Amino acid sequence: MPKPKTLSCQTCRSREPHEPLTAEEKKWLEGQLGNRIGDDFYKCVNPLPDGKVCLNLRRDSVEKHFRLTKRLPEKLE
Ligand SMILES: [Zn+2]
């Protein structure tokens, strides 16, 4: 299993703690993308001033994987 790590965040514009996606989050993202993905997708868990969490998505090896930034929803449908 991938481990949490510090990575650069395109939204925060700084290096922040990231966590690997849970099985549910991975399934959600696969539904969004329409294809299967590997285990190297991470979400930014940097707390924001408004009390939310960044949740911007990236790949371990690729900071700008998405043409536009993509964020996990707080609640998965
Ligand atoms: Zn972030």
N, CA, C, O and the ligand as a Tripos MOL2 file, in Angstrom:
@<TRIPOS>MOLECULE
protein
  309   307    78     0     0
PROTEIN
NO_CHARGES

@<TRIPOS>ATOM
      1 N           0.8460   -1.2130    0.0000 N.3       1 MET1
      2 CA          0.0000    0.0000    0.0000 C.3       1 MET1
      3 C           0.8710    1.2490    0.0000 C.2       1 MET1
      4 O           1.8760    1.3100    0.7080 O.2       1 MET1
      5 N           0.4850    2.2450   -0.7940 N.am      2 PRO2
      6 CA          1.2190    3.5200   -0.7720 C.3       2 PRO2
      7 C           1.0940    4.1840    0.6010 C.2       2 PRO2
      8 O           0.0950    4.0020    1.2970 O.2       2 PRO2
      9 N           2.0910    4.9360    0.9750 N.am      3 LYS3
     10 CA          2.0950    5.6110    2.2790 C.3       3 LYS3
     11 C           1.9070    7.1140    2.1130 C.2       3 LYS3
     12 O           2.2090    7.6630    1.0530 O.2       3 LYS3
     13 N           1.4040    7.7920    3.1650 N.am      4 PRO4
     14 CA          1.3150    9.2480    3.1070 C.3       4 PRO4
     15 C           2.6870    9.8570    2.8290 C.2       4 PRO4
     16 O           3.7030    9.3250    3.2750 O.2       4 PRO4
     17 N           2.7210   10.9510    2.1070 N.am      5 LYS5
     18 CA          4.0010   11.6080    1.8460 C.3       5 LYS5
     19 C           3.7780   13.0870    1.5620 C.2       5 LYS5
     20 O           2.6690   13.5200    1.2480 O.2       5 LYS5
     21 N           4.8620   13.8510    1.6810 N.am      6 THR6
     22 CA          4.7920   15.2770    1.3820 C.3       6 THR6
     23 C           5.0590   15.4930   -0.1000 C.2       6 THR6
     24 O           6.0910   15.0770   -0.6270 O.2       6 THR6
     25 N           4.1110   16.1510   -0.7620 N.am      7 LEU7
     26 CA          4.2280   16.4170   -2.1920 C.3       7 LEU7
     27 C           3.8230   17.8590   -2.4570 C.2       7 LEU7
     28 O           3.1610   18.4880   -1.6310 O.2       7 LEU7
     29 N           4.2200   18.3750   -3.6000 N.am      8 SER8
     30 CA          3.7740   19.7230   -3.9560 C.3       8 SER8
     31 C           2.3010   19.6700   -4.3520 C.2       8 SER8
     32 O           1.8420   18.7050   -4.9630 O.2       8 SER8
     33 N           1.5660   20.7280   -3.9910 N.am      9 CYS9
     34 CA          0.1490   20.8260   -4.3290 C.3       9 CYS9
     35 C          -0.0620   22.0170   -5.2440 C.2       9 CYS9
     36 O           0.3520   23.1380   -4.9480 O.2       9 CYS9
     37 N          -0.7200   21.7450   -6.3720 N.am     10 GLN10
     38 CA         -0.9520   22.7680   -7.3850 C.3      10 GLN10
     39 C          -1.9130   23.8480   -6.8710 C.2      10 GLN10
     40 O          -1.8270   25.0080   -7.2730 O.2      10 GLN10
     41 N          -2.8120   23.4600   -5.9950 N.am     11 THR11
     42 CA         -3.7940   24.4030   -5.4750 C.3      11 THR11
     43 C          -3.2150   25.2210   -4.3140 C.2      11 THR11
     44 O          -3.3760   26.4400   -4.2650 O.2      11 THR11
     45 N          -2.5420   24.5400   -3.3870 N.am     12 CYS12
     46 CA         -1.9460   25.2320   -2.2400 C.3      12 CYS12
     47 C          -0.6790   25.9880   -2.6560 C.2      12 CYS12
     48 O          -0.2460   26.9100   -1.9650 O.2      12 CYS12
     49 N          -0.0990   25.5980   -3.7700 N.am     13 ARG13
     50 CA          1.1520   26.1800   -4.2570 C.3      13 ARG13
     51 C           2.2890   26.0330   -3.2480 C.2      13 ARG13
     52 O           3.1150   26.9320   -3.0900 O.2      13 ARG13
     53 N           2.3170   24.8980   -2.5770 N.am     14 SER14
     54 CA          3.3840   24.6100   -1.6260 C.3      14 SER14
     55 C           3.4550   23.1060   -1.4210 C.2      14 SER14
     56 O           2.6060   22.3630   -1.9150 O.2      14 SER14
     57 N           4.4650   22.6620   -0.6960 N.am     15 ARG15
     58 CA          4.5870   21.2340   -0.3860 C.3      15 ARG15
     59 C           3.7380   20.9370    0.8390 C.2      15 ARG15
     60 O           3.8920   21.5700    1.8830 O.2      15 ARG15
     61 N           2.8440   19.9720    0.7030 N.am     16 GLU16
     62 CA          1.8800   19.6670    1.7570 C.3      16 GLU16
     63 C           1.7790   18.1580    1.9500 C.2      16 GLU16
     64 O           2.1470   17.3880    1.0620 O.2      16 GLU16
     65 N           1.2760   17.7320    3.1230 N.am     17 PRO17
     66 CA          1.0510   16.3060    3.3260 C.3      17 PRO17
     67 C          -0.0360   15.7700    2.3970 C.2      17 PRO17
     68 O          -1.0910   16.3820    2.2340 O.2      17 PRO17
     69 N           0.2360   14.6390    1.8050 N.am     18 HIS18
     70 CA         -0.7190   13.9660    0.9200 C.3      18 HIS18
     71 C          -0.9480   12.5510    1.4200 C.2      18 HIS18
     72 O          -0.0540   11.9250    1.9900 O.2      18 HIS18
     73 N          -2.1540   12.0580    1.1990 N.am     19 GLU19
     74 CA         -2.4700   10.6750    1.5490 C.3      19 GLU19
     75 C          -2.9480    9.9340    0.3080 C.2      19 GLU19
     76 O          -3.5830   10.5170   -0.5710 O.2      19 GLU19
     77 N          -2.6340    8.6360    0.2470 N.am     20 PRO20
     78 CA         -3.1510    7.8330   -0.8730 C.3      20 PRO20
     79 C          -4.6690    7.7450   -0.8060 C.2      20 PRO20
     80 O          -5.2540    7.9070    0.2650 O.2      20 PRO20
     81 N          -5.3000    7.4920   -1.9300 N.am     21 LEU21
     82 CA         -6.7600    7.3920   -1.9570 C.3      21 LEU21
     83 C          -7.2260    6.1060   -1.2910 C.2      21 LEU21
     84 O          -6.5610    5.0730   -1.3750 O.2      21 LEU21
     85 N          -8.3620    6.1790   -0.6380 N.am     22 THR22
     86 CA         -8.9950    4.9650   -0.1190 C.3      22 THR22
     87 C          -9.6100    4.2070   -1.2990 C.2      22 THR22
     88 O          -9.6950    4.7370   -2.4070 O.2      22 THR22
     89 N         -10.0310    2.9840   -1.0580 N.am     23 ALA23
     90 CA        -10.6400    2.1860   -2.1190 C.3      23 ALA23
     91 C         -11.8720    2.8950   -2.6880 C.2      23 ALA23
     92 O         -12.1030    2.8750   -3.8970 O.2      23 ALA23
     93 N         -12.6640    3.5240   -1.8040 N.am     24 GLU24
     94 CA        -13.8810    4.2150   -2.2510 C.3      24 GLU24
     95 C         -13.5210    5.4350   -3.1010 C.2      24 GLU24
     96 O         -14.1460    5.6900   -4.1300 O.2      24 GLU24
     97 N         -12.5190    6.1770   -2.6640 N.am     25 GLU25
     98 CA        -12.1000    7.3650   -3.4170 C.3      25 GLU25
     99 C         -11.5370    6.9850   -4.7760 C.2      25 GLU25
    100 O         -11.7720    7.6620   -5.7770 O.2      25 GLU25
    101 N         -10.7960    5.8960   -4.7910 N.am     26 LYS26
    102 CA        -10.2210    5.4340   -6.0480 C.3      26 LYS26
    103 C         -11.3300    5.0380   -7.0250 C.2      26 LYS26
    104 O         -11.2660    5.3290   -8.2190 O.2      26 LYS26
    105 N         -12.3470    4.3660   -6.4810 N.am     27 LYS27
    106 CA        -13.4770    3.9580   -7.3140 C.3      27 LYS27
    107 C         -14.2030    5.1840   -7.8730 C.2      27 LYS27
    108 O         -14.6060    5.2100   -9.0370 O.2      27 LYS27
    109 N         -14.3620    6.2050   -7.0140 N.am     28 TRP28
    110 CA        -15.0120    7.4360   -7.4490 C.3      28 TRP28
    111 C         -14.2390    8.0680   -8.6010 C.2      28 TRP28
    112 O         -14.8170    8.4570   -9.6160 O.2      28 TRP28
    113 N         -12.9280    8.1630   -8.4290 N.am     29 LEU29
    114 CA        -12.0970    8.8010   -9.4470 C.3      29 LEU29
    115 C         -12.1000    7.9900  -10.7450 C.2      29 LEU29
    116 O         -12.1050    8.5630  -11.8340 O.2      29 LEU29
    117 N         -12.0960    6.6940  -10.6360 N.am     30 GLU30
    118 CA        -12.1760    5.8640  -11.8340 C.3      30 GLU30
    119 C         -13.4870    6.1180  -12.5720 C.2      30 GLU30
    120 O         -13.5270    6.1240  -13.8020 O.2      30 GLU30
    121 N         -14.5640    6.3290  -11.8030 N.am     31 GLY31
    122 CA        -15.8490    6.6450  -12.4160 C.3      31 GLY31
    123 C         -15.8100    7.9790  -13.1380 C.2      31 GLY31
    124 O         -16.3940    8.1360  -14.2110 O.2      31 GLY31
    125 N         -15.1090    8.9480  -12.5330 N.am     32 GLN32
    126 CA        -14.9620   10.2660  -13.1430 C.3      32 GLN32
    127 C         -14.1500   10.2020  -14.4340 C.2      32 GLN32
    128 O         -14.4780   10.8480  -15.4290 O.2      32 GLN32
    129 N         -13.0930    9.4150  -14.3910 N.am     33 LEU33
    130 CA        -12.1650    9.3640  -15.5150 C.3      33 LEU33
    131 C         -12.5970    8.3760  -16.5900 C.2      33 LEU33
    132 O         -12.1950    8.4900  -17.7480 O.2      33 LEU33
    133 N         -13.4200    7.4040  -16.1980 N.am     34 GLY34
    134 CA        -13.8540    6.4090  -17.1620 C.3      34 GLY34
    135 C         -12.8000    5.3540  -17.4500 C.2      34 GLY34
    136 O         -12.9060    4.6280  -18.4380 O.2      34 GLY34
    137 N         -11.8090    5.2610  -16.6200 N.am     35 ASN35
    138 CA        -10.8130    4.1890  -16.7800 C.3      35 ASN35
    139 C         -10.2080    3.8000  -15.4340 C.2      35 ASN35
    140 O         -10.3320    4.5210  -14.4440 O.2      35 ASN35
    141 N          -9.5590    2.6560  -15.4250 N.am     36 ARG36
    142 CA         -8.9280    2.1820  -14.2020 C.3      36 ARG36
    143 C          -7.6770    2.9980  -13.9300 C.2      36 ARG36
    144 O          -7.0190    3.4690  -14.8580 O.2      36 ARG36
    145 N          -7.3490    3.1640  -12.6500 N.am     37 ILE37
    146 CA         -6.1390    3.9070  -12.2870 C.3      37 ILE37
    147 C          -5.2860    3.0550  -11.3510 C.2      37 ILE37
    148 O          -5.7700    2.1070  -10.7320 O.2      37 ILE37
    149 N          -4.0260    3.4090  -11.2650 N.am     38 GLY38
    150 CA         -3.0960    2.6940  -10.3990 C.3      38 GLY38
    151 C          -3.1990    3.1890   -8.9660 C.2      38 GLY38
    152 O          -4.1330    3.9080   -8.6100 O.2      38 GLY38
    153 N          -2.2470    2.8050   -8.1640 N.am     39 ASP39
    154 CA         -2.2550    3.1500   -6.7390 C.3      39 ASP39
    155 C          -1.4660    4.4160   -6.4440 C.2      39 ASP39
    156 O          -1.1670    4.6990   -5.2840 O.2      39 ASP39
    157 N          -1.1260    5.1810   -7.4740 N.am     40 ASP40
    158 CA         -0.2300    6.3130   -7.2160 C.3      40 ASP40
    159 C          -0.9550    7.6590   -7.1900 C.2      40 ASP40
    160 O          -0.3290    8.7070   -7.3560 O.2      40 ASP40
    161 N          -2.2740    7.6300   -6.9800 N.am     41 PHE41
    162 CA         -3.0010    8.8930   -6.8570 C.3      41 PHE41
    163 C          -3.0750    9.3070   -5.3910 C.2      41 PHE41
    164 O          -3.3500    8.4900   -4.5120 O.2      41 PHE41
    165 N          -2.8260   10.5880   -5.1480 N.am     42 TYR42
    166 CA         -2.8090   11.1270   -3.7900 C.3      42 TYR42
    167 C          -3.7440   12.3180   -3.6720 C.2      42 TYR42
    168 O          -4.0230   13.0050   -4.6550 O.2      42 TYR42
    169 N          -4.2310   12.5570   -2.4430 N.am     43 LYS43
    170 CA         -5.0370   13.7530   -2.1650 C.3      43 LYS43
    171 C          -4.2850   14.6220   -1.1560 C.2      43 LYS43
    172 O          -3.6490   14.1150   -0.2320 O.2      43 LYS43
    173 N          -4.3700   15.9360   -1.3520 N.am     44 CYS44
    174 CA         -3.7340   16.8820   -0.4340 C.3      44 CYS44
    175 C          -4.6070   16.9910    0.8220 C.2      44 CYS44
    176 O          -5.8050   17.2550    0.7210 O.2      44 CYS44
    177 N          -4.0130   16.7900    2.0000 N.am     45 VAL45
    178 CA         -4.7920   16.8490    3.2390 C.3      45 VAL45
    179 C          -4.4600   18.1050    4.0420 C.2      45 VAL45
    180 O          -4.6420   18.1510    5.2580 O.2      45 VAL45
    181 N          -3.9760   19.1090    3.3420 N.am     46 ASN46
    182 CA         -3.6700   20.3800    3.9960 C.3      46 ASN46
    183 C          -4.9650   21.0400    4.4850 C.2      46 ASN46
    184 O          -5.8760   21.2470    3.6840 O.2      46 ASN46
    185 N          -5.0730   21.3780    5.7870 N.am     47 PRO47
    186 CA         -6.2750   22.0670    6.2730 C.3      47 PRO47
    187 C          -6.3090   23.5090    5.7780 C.2      47 PRO47
    188 O          -5.3020   24.2150    5.8250 O.2      47 PRO47
    189 N          -7.4710   23.9350    5.3050 N.am     48 LEU48
    190 CA         -7.6260   25.2940    4.7740 C.3      48 LEU48
    191 C          -8.1920   26.2050    5.8570 C.2      48 LEU48
    192 O          -8.7790   25.7300    6.8290 O.2      48 LEU48
    193 N          -8.0150   27.5250    5.6870 N.am     49 PRO49
    194 CA         -8.4940   28.4750    6.7050 C.3      49 PRO49
    195 C          -9.9960   28.3660    6.9820 C.2      49 PRO49
    196 O         -10.4440   28.6810    8.0840 O.2      49 PRO49
    197 N         -10.7720   27.9240    5.9950 N.am     50 ASP50
    198 CA        -12.2280   27.8530    6.1920 C.3      50 ASP50
    199 C         -12.6550   26.5590    6.8950 C.2      50 ASP50
    200 O         -13.8490   26.2810    7.0050 O.2      50 ASP50
    201 N         -11.6850   25.7680    7.3700 N.am     51 GLY51
    202 CA        -12.0280   24.5540    8.1110 C.3      51 GLY51
    203 C         -12.1360   23.3230    7.2370 C.2      51 GLY51
    204 O         -12.2760   22.2100    7.7440 O.2      51 GLY51
    205 N         -12.0710   23.5130    5.9160 N.am     52 LYS52
    206 CA        -12.1180   22.3610    5.0110 C.3      52 LYS52
    207 C         -10.7110   21.8280    4.7800 C.2      52 LYS52
    208 O          -9.7280   22.3670    5.2880 O.2      52 LYS52
    209 N         -10.6450   20.7740    4.0110 N.am     53 VAL53
    210 CA         -9.3540   20.1900    3.6480 C.3      53 VAL53
    211 C          -9.1860   20.3550    2.1440 C.2      53 VAL53
    212 O         -10.1490   20.2290    1.3870 O.2      53 VAL53
    213 N          -7.9760   20.6340    1.7210 N.am     54 CYS54
    214 CA         -7.7140   20.9240    0.3010 C.3      54 CYS54
    215 C          -8.2900   19.8510   -0.6340 C.2      54 CYS54
    216 O          -9.1040   20.1650   -1.5030 O.2      54 CYS54
    217 N          -7.8760   18.5940   -0.4620 N.am     55 LEU55
    218 CA         -8.3610   17.4570   -1.2520 C.3      55 LEU55
    219 C          -8.0420   17.5350   -2.7430 C.2      55 LEU55
    220 O          -8.6560   16.8350   -3.5490 O.2      55 LEU55
    221 N          -7.0890   18.3790   -3.1050 N.am     56 ASN56
    222 CA         -6.6700   18.3930   -4.5050 C.3      56 ASN56
    223 C          -5.9850   17.0630   -4.8400 C.2      56 ASN56
    224 O          -5.2570   16.4990   -4.0230 O.2      56 ASN56
    225 N          -6.2350   16.5840   -6.0490 N.am     57 LEU57
    226 CA         -5.7010   15.2810   -6.4580 C.3      57 LEU57
    227 C          -4.4840   15.4260   -7.3580 C.2      57 LEU57
    228 O          -4.4000   16.3480   -8.1700 O.2      57 LEU57
    229 N          -3.5520   14.5090   -7.2030 N.am     58 ARG58
    230 CA         -2.4000   14.4480   -8.0970 C.3      58 ARG58
    231 C          -1.8580   13.0200   -8.1020 C.2      58 ARG58
    232 O          -2.2470   12.1850   -7.2850 O.2      58 ARG58
    233 N          -0.9640   12.7650   -9.0310 N.am     59 ARG59
    234 CA         -0.2660   11.4860   -8.9980 C.3      59 ARG59
    235 C           1.0630   11.6920   -8.2960 C.2      59 ARG59
    236 O           1.6280   12.7860   -8.3150 O.2      59 ARG59
    237 N           1.5450   10.6450   -7.6860 N.am     60 ASP60
    238 CA          2.8340   10.7110   -7.0140 C.3      60 ASP60
    239 C           3.8980   11.2430   -7.9720 C.2      60 ASP60
    240 O           4.6660   12.1400   -7.6240 O.2      60 ASP60
    241 N           3.9330   10.6860   -9.1730 N.am     61 SER61
    242 CA          5.0080   11.0130  -10.1070 C.3      61 SER61
    243 C           4.7090   12.2380  -10.9690 C.2      61 SER61
    244 O           5.6150   12.7760  -11.6050 O.2      61 SER61
    245 N           3.4520   12.6860  -11.0000 N.am     62 VAL62
    246 CA          3.0750   13.7850  -11.8970 C.3      62 VAL62
    247 C           2.2550   14.8170  -11.1330 C.2      62 VAL62
    248 O           1.1250   14.5390  -10.7330 O.2      62 VAL62
    249 N           2.8240   16.0230  -10.9260 N.am     63 GLU63
    250 CA          2.0650   17.0290  -10.1860 C.3      63 GLU63
    251 C           0.8440   17.4730  -10.9720 C.2      63 GLU63
    252 O          -0.2650   17.5260  -10.4380 O.2      63 GLU63
    253 N           1.0570   17.7980  -12.2630 N.am     64 LYS64
    254 CA         -0.0620   18.3110  -13.0510 C.3      64 LYS64
    255 C          -0.6210   17.2070  -13.9280 C.2      64 LYS64
    256 O          -0.5160   17.2580  -15.1540 O.2      64 LYS64
    257 N          -1.2100   16.2160  -13.2960 N.am     65 HIS65
    258 CA         -1.7730   15.1100  -14.0690 C.3      65 HIS65
    259 C          -3.0380   15.5470  -14.7810 C.2      65 HIS65
    260 O          -3.2860   15.1380  -15.9160 O.2      65 HIS65
    261 N          -3.8470   16.3810  -14.1240 N.am     66 PHE66
    262 CA         -5.1040   16.8300  -14.7170 C.3      66 PHE66
    263 C          -4.8880   18.1830  -15.3850 C.2      66 PHE66
    264 O          -4.1850   19.0420  -14.8520 O.2      66 PHE66
    265 N          -5.4930   18.3650  -16.5470 N.am     67 ARG67
    266 CA         -5.3210   19.6080  -17.2970 C.3      67 ARG67
    267 C          -5.8180   20.7680  -16.4300 C.2      67 ARG67
    268 O          -5.1590   21.8010  -16.3180 O.2      67 ARG67
    269 N          -6.9860   20.5790  -15.8220 N.am     68 LEU68
    270 CA         -7.4750   21.5070  -14.8150 C.3      68 LEU68
    271 C          -7.3270   20.7830  -13.4850 C.2      68 LEU68
    272 O          -7.3010   19.5520  -13.4490 O.2      68 LEU68
    273 N          -7.2320   21.5290  -12.3990 N.am     69 THR69
    274 CA         -7.0790   20.8380  -11.1160 C.3      69 THR69
    275 C          -8.3420   20.0430  -10.8160 C.2      69 THR69
    276 O          -9.4420   20.4400  -11.2020 O.2      69 THR69
    277 N          -8.1810   18.9330  -10.1340 N.am     70 LYS70
    278 CA         -9.3060   18.0790   -9.7780 C.3      70 LYS70
    279 C          -9.2680   17.8360   -8.2810 C.2      70 LYS70
    280 O          -8.2110   17.5860   -7.7020 O.2      70 LYS70
    281 N         -10.4390   17.9130   -7.6650 N.am     71 ARG71
    282 CA        -10.5300   17.8320   -6.2200 C.3      71 ARG71
    283 C         -11.5230   16.7410   -5.8440 C.2      71 ARG71
    284 O         -12.5410   16.5540   -6.5090 O.2      71 ARG71
    285 N         -11.2140   16.0320   -4.7760 N.am     72 LEU72
    286 CA        -12.1590   15.0390   -4.2580 C.3      72 LEU72
    287 C         -13.3220   15.7670   -3.6070 C.2      72 LEU72
    288 O         -13.1130   16.7860   -2.9480 O.2      72 LEU72
    289 N         -14.5450   15.2710   -3.7750 N.am     73 PRO73
    290 CA        -15.6680   15.8560   -3.0200 C.3      73 PRO73
    291 C         -15.5570   15.4540   -1.5470 C.2      73 PRO73
    292 O         -14.9820   14.4150   -1.2230 O.2      73 PRO73
    293 N         -16.1120   16.2830   -0.6580 N.am     74 GLU74
    294 CA        -16.0720   15.9220    0.7710 C.3      74 GLU74
    295 C         -16.8430   14.6380    1.0270 C.2      74 GLU74
    296 O         -16.4380   13.7960    1.8280 O.2      74 GLU74
    297 N         -17.9620   14.5090    0.3270 N.am     75 LYS75
    298 CA        -18.7820   13.3000    0.4690 C.3      75 LYS75
    299 C         -18.8620   12.6090   -0.8720 C.2      75 LYS75
    300 O         -19.2530   13.2100   -1.8720 O.2      75 LYS75
    301 N         -18.4890   11.3370   -0.8870 N.am     76 LEU76
    302 CA        -18.5730   10.5830   -2.1330 C.3      76 LEU76
    303 C         -20.0160   10.1160   -2.3190 C.2      76 LEU76
    304 O         -20.6840    9.6940   -1.3760 O.2      76 LEU76
    305 N         -20.4740   10.2070   -3.5780 N.am     77 GLU77
    306 CA        -21.8430    9.7790   -3.8320 C.3      77 GLU77
    307 C         -21.9020    8.2740   -4.0070 C.2      77 GLU77
    308 O         -22.9790    7.7200   -4.2310 O.2      77 GLU77
    309 ZN         -3.4430   21.3450   -1.3830 Zn       78 ZN78
@<TRIPOS>BOND
     1     1     2 1
     2     2     3 1
     3     3     4 2
     4     3     5 am
     5     5     6 1
     6     6     7 1
     7     7     8 2
     8     7     9 am
     9     9    10 1
    10    10    11 1
    11    11    12 2
    12    11    13 am
    13    13    14 1
    14    14    15 1
    15    15    16 2
    16    15    17 am
    17    17    18 1
    18    18    19 1
    19    19    20 2
    20    19    21 am
    21    21    22 1
    22    22    23 1
    23    23    24 2
    24    23    25 am
    25    25    26 1
    26    26    27 1
    27    27    28 2
    28    27    29 am
    29    29    30 1
    30    30    31 1
    31    31    32 2
    32    31    33 am
    33    33    34 1
    34    34    35 1
    35    35    36 2
    36    35    37 am
    37    37    38 1
    38    38    39 1
    39    39    40 2
    40    39    41 am
    41    41    42 1
    42    42    43 1
    43    43    44 2
    44    43    45 am
    45    45    46 1
    46    46    47 1
    47    47    48 2
    48    47    49 am
    49    49    50 1
    50    50    51 1
    51    51    52 2
    52    51    53 am
    53    53    54 1
    54    54    55 1
    55    55    56 2
    56    55    57 am
    57    57    58 1
    58    58    59 1
    59    59    60 2
    60    59    61 am
    61    61    62 1
    62    62    63 1
    63    63    64 2
    64    63    65 am
    65    65    66 1
    66    66    67 1
    67    67    68 2
    68    67    69 am
    69    69    70 1
    70    70    71 1
    71    71    72 2
    72    71    73 am
    73    73    74 1
    74    74    75 1
    75    75    76 2
    76    75    77 am
    77    77    78 1
    78    78    79 1
    79    79    80 2
    80    79    81 am
    81    81    82 1
    82    82    83 1
    83    83    84 2
    84    83    85 am
    85    85    86 1
    86    86    87 1
    87    87    88 2
    88    87    89 am
    89    89    90 1
    90    90    91 1
    91    91    92 2
    92    91    93 am
    93    93    94 1
    94    94    95 1
    95    95    96 2
    96    95    97 am
    97    97    98 1
    98    98    99 1
    99    99   100 2
   100    99   101 am
   101   101   102 1
   102   102   103 1
   103   103   104 2
   104   103   105 am
   105   105   106 1
   106   106   107 1
   107   107   108 2
   108   107   109 am
   109   109   110 1
   110   110   111 1
   111   111   112 2
   112   111   113 am
   113   113   114 1
   114   114   115 1
   115   115   116 2
   116   115   117 am
   117   117   118 1
   118   118   119 1
   119   119   120 2
   120   119   121 am
   121   121   122 1
   122   122   123 1
   123   123   124 2
   124   123   125 am
   125   125   126 1
   126   126   127 1
   127   127   128 2
   128   127   129 am
   129   129   130 1
   130   130   131 1
   131   131   132 2
   132   131   133 am
   133   133   134 1
   134   134   135 1
   135   135   136 2
   136   135   137 am
   137   137   138 1
   138   138   139 1
   139   139   140 2
   140   139   141 am
   141   141   142 1
   142   142   143 1
   143   143   144 2
   144   143   145 am
   145   145   146 1
   146   146   147 1
   147   147   148 2
   148   147   149 am
   149   149   150 1
   150   150   151 1
   151   151   152 2
   152   151   153 am
   153   153   154 1
   154   154   155 1
   155   155   156 2
   156   155   157 am
   157   157   158 1
   158   158   159 1
   159   159   160 2
   160   159   161 am
   161   161   162 1
   162   162   163 1
   163   163   164 2
   164   163   165 am
   165   165   166 1
   166   166   167 1
   167   167   168 2
   168   167   169 am
   169   169   170 1
   170   170   171 1
   171   171   172 2
   172   171   173 am
   173   173   174 1
   174   174   175 1
   175   175   176 2
   176   175   177 am
   177   177   178 1
   178   178   179 1
   179   179   180 2
   180   179   181 am
   181   181   182 1
   182   182   183 1
   183   183   184 2
   184   183   185 am
   185   185   186 1
   186   186   187 1
   187   187   188 2
   188   187   189 am
   189   189   190 1
   190   190   191 1
   191   191   192 2
   192   191   193 am
   193   193   194 1
   194   194   195 1
   195   195   196 2
   196   195   197 am
   197   197   198 1
   198   198   199 1
   199   199   200 2
   200   199   201 am
   201   201   202 1
   202   202   203 1
   203   203   204 2
   204   203   205 am
   205   205   206 1
   206   206   207 1
   207   207   208 2
   208   207   209 am
   209   209   210 1
   210   210   211 1
   211   211   212 2
   212   211   213 am
   213   213   214 1
   214   214   215 1
   215   215   216 2
   216   215   217 am
   217   217   218 1
   218   218   219 1
   219   219   220 2
   220   219   221 am
   221   221   222 1
   222   222   223 1
   223   223   224 2
   224   223   225 am
   225   225   226 1
   226   226   227 1
   227   227   228 2
   228   227   229 am
   229   229   230 1
   230   230   231 1
   231   231   232 2
   232   231   233 am
   233   233   234 1
   234   234   235 1
   235   235   236 2
   236   235   237 am
   237   237   238 1
   238   238   239 1
   239   239   240 2
   240   239   241 am
   241   241   242 1
   242   242   243 1
   243   243   244 2
   244   243   245 am
   245   245   246 1
   246   246   247 1
   247   247   248 2
   248   247   249 am
   249   249   250 1
   250   250   251 1
   251   251   252 2
   252   251   253 am
   253   253   254 1
   254   254   255 1
   255   255   256 2
   256   255   257 am
   257   257   258 1
   258   258   259 1
   259   259   260 2
   260   259   261 am
   261   261   262 1
   262   262   263 1
   263   263   264 2
   264   263   265 am
   265   265   266 1
   266   266   267 1
   267   267   268 2
   268   267   269 am
   269   269   270 1
   270   270   271 1
   271   271   272 2
   272   271   273 am
   273   273   274 1
   274   274   275 1
   275   275   276 2
   276   275   277 am
   277   277   278 1
   278   278   279 1
   279   279   280 2
   280   279   281 am
   281   281   282 1
   282   282   283 1
   283   283   284 2
   284   283   285 am
   285   285   286 1
   286   286   287 1
   287   287   288 2
   288   287   289 am
   289   289   290 1
   290   290   291 1
   291   291   292 2
   292   291   293 am
   293   293   294 1
   294   294   295 1
   295   295   296 2
   296   295   297 am
   297   297   298 1
   298   298   299 1
   299   299   300 2
   300   299   301 am
   301   301   302 1
   302   302   303 1
   303   303   304 2
   304   303   305 am
   305   305   306 1
   306   306   307 1
   307   307   308 2
@<TRIPOS>SUBSTRUCTURE
     1 MET1         2 RESIDUE 1 A MET
     2 PRO2         6 RESIDUE 1 A PRO
     3 LYS3        10 RESIDUE 1 A LYS
     4 PRO4        14 RESIDUE 1 A PRO
     5 LYS5        18 RESIDUE 1 A LYS
     6 THR6        22 RESIDUE 1 A THR
     7 LEU7        26 RESIDUE 1 A LEU
     8 SER8        30 RESIDUE 1 A SER
     9 CYS9        34 RESIDUE 1 A CYS
    10 GLN10       38 RESIDUE 1 A GLN
    11 THR11       42 RESIDUE 1 A THR
    12 CYS12       46 RESIDUE 1 A CYS
    13 ARG13       50 RESIDUE 1 A ARG
    14 SER14       54 RESIDUE 1 A SER
    15 ARG15       58 RESIDUE 1 A ARG
    16 GLU16       62 RESIDUE 1 A GLU
    17 PRO17       66 RESIDUE 1 A PRO
    18 HIS18       70 RESIDUE 1 A HIS
    19 GLU19       74 RESIDUE 1 A GLU
    20 PRO20       78 RESIDUE 1 A PRO
    21 LEU21       82 RESIDUE 1 A LEU
    22 THR22       86 RESIDUE 1 A THR
    23 ALA23       90 RESIDUE 1 A ALA
    24 GLU24       94 RESIDUE 1 A GLU
    25 GLU25       98 RESIDUE 1 A GLU
    26 LYS26      102 RESIDUE 1 A LYS
    27 LYS27      106 RESIDUE 1 A LYS
    28 TRP28      110 RESIDUE 1 A TRP
    29 LEU29      114 RESIDUE 1 A LEU
    30 GLU30      118 RESIDUE 1 A GLU
    31 GLY31      122 RESIDUE 1 A GLY
    32 GLN32      126 RESIDUE 1 A GLN
    33 LEU33      130 RESIDUE 1 A LEU
    34 GLY34      134 RESIDUE 1 A GLY
    35 ASN35      138 RESIDUE 1 A ASN
    36 ARG36      142 RESIDUE 1 A ARG
    37 ILE37      146 RESIDUE 1 A ILE
    38 GLY38      150 RESIDUE 1 A GLY
    39 ASP39      154 RESIDUE 1 A ASP
    40 ASP40      158 RESIDUE 1 A ASP
    41 PHE41      162 RESIDUE 1 A PHE
    42 TYR42      166 RESIDUE 1 A TYR
    43 LYS43      170 RESIDUE 1 A LYS
    44 CYS44      174 RESIDUE 1 A CYS
    45 VAL45      178 RESIDUE 1 A VAL
    46 ASN46      182 RESIDUE 1 A ASN
    47 PRO47      186 RESIDUE 1 A PRO
    48 LEU48      190 RESIDUE 1 A LEU
    49 PRO49      194 RESIDUE 1 A PRO
    50 ASP50      198 RESIDUE 1 A ASP
    51 GLY51      202 RESIDUE 1 A GLY
    52 LYS52      206 RESIDUE 1 A LYS
    53 VAL53      210 RESIDUE 1 A VAL
    54 CYS54      214 RESIDUE 1 A CYS
    55 LEU55      218 RESIDUE 1 A LEU
    56 ASN56      222 RESIDUE 1 A ASN
    57 LEU57      226 RESIDUE 1 A LEU
    58 ARG58      230 RESIDUE 1 A ARG
    59 ARG59      234 RESIDUE 1 A ARG
    60 ASP60      238 RESIDUE 1 A ASP
    61 SER61      242 RESIDUE 1 A SER
    62 VAL62      246 RESIDUE 1 A VAL
    63 GLU63      250 RESIDUE 1 A GLU
    64 LYS64      254 RESIDUE 1 A LYS
    65 HIS65      258 RESIDUE 1 A HIS
    66 PHE66      262 RESIDUE 1 A PHE
    67 ARG67      266 RESIDUE 1 A ARG
    68 LEU68      270 RESIDUE 1 A LEU
    69 THR69      274 RESIDUE 1 A THR
    70 LYS70      278 RESIDUE 1 A LYS
    71 ARG71      282 RESIDUE 1 A ARG
    72 LEU72      286 RESIDUE 1 A LEU
    73 PRO73      290 RESIDUE 1 A PRO
    74 GLU74      294 RESIDUE 1 A GLU
    75 LYS75      298 RESIDUE 1 A LYS
    76 LEU76      302 RESIDUE 1 A LEU
    77 GLU77      306 RESIDUE 1 A GLU
    78 ZN78       309 GROUP 0 **** ****
